[in-house]
Amino acid sequence: MRNVEIKAFLRNPDSVKAKAKELSSSEPEIIKQTDTFYIVRHGRLKLRVFEVSI
């Protein structure tokens, strides 16, 4: 399995969701996470914490 994240402006989000559903072989998965950004000397550092669901 590969995790793919894309940041983009969508003129029609519903059509993109429909296409993703068409291409997927499984149901969507909701991943709850919190990102914290720290300013460092060169750029920024991101700490991502995932909420565990049982």
C-alpha positions, -999 to +999 in steps of 0.1 A: +000+000+000+012+035-008+002+067+010-002+096-014-008+132-003-015+160-028-021+196-020-040+214-048-067+239-054-097+220-069-124+238-089-147+207-085-138+186-054-168+163-060-155+151-094-121+144-078-137+124-050-158+104-075-127+096-096-107+085-065-136+062-055-137+048-090-099+041-090-099+027-054-103-010-045-112-002-009-134+021+012-120+055+023-101+056+056-102+085+079-068+093+095-069+118+124-037+136+130-022+167+145+007+185+129+030+208+150+055+229+131+088+242+147+109+269+132+145+256+129+176+272+115+170+259+079+133+257+072+108+241+095+104+208+113+070+190+114+059+166+141+029+146+130+010+127+157-016+102+146-047+095+168-049+058+174-083+042+168-092+008+180 
